[in-house]
Amino acid sequence: MTSKEELIKLINKSKKPILIAGNGFRNKELIERFNMPTFLTWGAMDVLPDDHPLNLRDFGITSNRASNFILKEADLIIAAGTRLDTHEVNGDWRTGKLVSIDIEISELHPDANLKICDDANKVLNFSCDGWKSWLKKCKKVKSWYKNNTFPYLFIETLSNYAKEDAVIITDAGQTLTWTMQNWKVKNGQRLFSAFNHSPMGYAVPASIGASFAKPFSQQICITGDGGFQMNLQELQTIRGYSLPIKIFVLDNNGYGMIKQTISDWPDFLDQGVACEPYMEKFFFFFICFGFKYVEIHNINDFWKIPIALAETEPTIIRVKVPESKIQPKLKFGDEMTDLTPKITQDEKDKIIKALK
């Protein structure tokens, strides 16, 4: 029996399957033909629009709370073009069979029940009947959870105003996570980062590259106050080439991811951060470079977002973010279905019951 025949046999037996599409399987047409409820890794978040009927969005240590319950309940997980790194899966994350498909043998998941070293576009090039009842249950439990804190509301609002041809590049830490958790992808958009390399300061120079690659598309850069200050010299490049990049600087008084980690482990990490990025007087600096400049201080200022996006000149939008955390988020040592902030066992039982 060939690997593909084994895969088809597993699929035919499955009642609660999940497809995980990674950056190595960016094929919307095949996903639609395969017709299976689909999770997307961060590297593939823009493969399906947010409103696509098969799209279950993200999963892992920073995701919608219900996602990891869905993976745990699934009887078959097909991971295509992803190595399933520790940001995505950790510890006791599944009970069903795992199929790992990748063209690179070293990227196959070591614990997979079936490993297929081949091009996922060839392996998954067939139709399935679909699992409407299972998909409906997955969508239902995911709809129960939404984060309404300021950074999440801002990211969702910005995504609502972004054009369908927009290229969205995000940075590192909380900025990266808030964007990936709550950006509502439209058909035709590209949403990407430096993947799990997460270098601070990546988004600004990457947006310059994207501007040259797609000069007629809307360019949206989302960075933090710490990462932004690592590449201030690139503002001269942007201004020099008159690149109409919109740089949204989420100013949360610096290094929010580090502060969140410290607050999670106060008994072990109590030294604070070495310095605090300071942006209060940067207004004059931006004006000297010839940038348009906008400030957003609260949700009442969200009306400024479409105006800033409509600018034809390079624009910096400073978004003052109150101290906020990534929520939910897995704390080291906890099970994947036990993200922080914690929920009660009764609520966990409710999710599990709804997925049965």
LINJO-V707041 format. One record per helix or strand. SS is the DSSP state (~ for helix, > for strand). FROM is the first residue (numbers start at 1). TO is the last residue. Records with the same first field share a line. If there is no record, write none. Layout:
SS=FROM-TO ; FROM-TO
//
This chain:
~=3-13 ; 28-34 ; 42-44 ; 67-73 ; 105-107 ; 120-123 ; 132-142 ; 150-161 ; 173-182 ; 195-197 ; 202-213 ; 225-231 ; 234-240 ; 256-264 ; 282-289 ; 299-301 ; 304-309 ; 345-355
>=17-21 ; 38-40 ; 55-55 ; 76-80 ; 97-102 ; 114-117 ; 167-170 ; 190-192 ; 219-224 ; 246-251 ; 292-296 ; 315-320 ; 329-329 ; 340-340
//
